[in-house]
């Protein structure tokens, strides 16, 4: 039986993944900018490093979460 991509559970799962992604990435931006600032000594460069790398990482993390949504291992009654 096929999965209905418009089912309430599917929409909730996508929203949850987006919220988790954004919260996690906000924390990671802060850490990356702080570390970059310590290394390069310039706030502007540190912010550039932090925002560019984290934009890429945000998209990567979201894709990774969505990929795991298709892996049944560790989920469900027998998980």
Secondary structure, DSSP 8 states (H G I E B T S, - for coil): ----TTSHHHHHHHHHHHHHHHHHHHHHHHHHHHHHHHHH--HHHHHHHHHHHHHHHHHHHHHHHHHHTT--TT-STT-
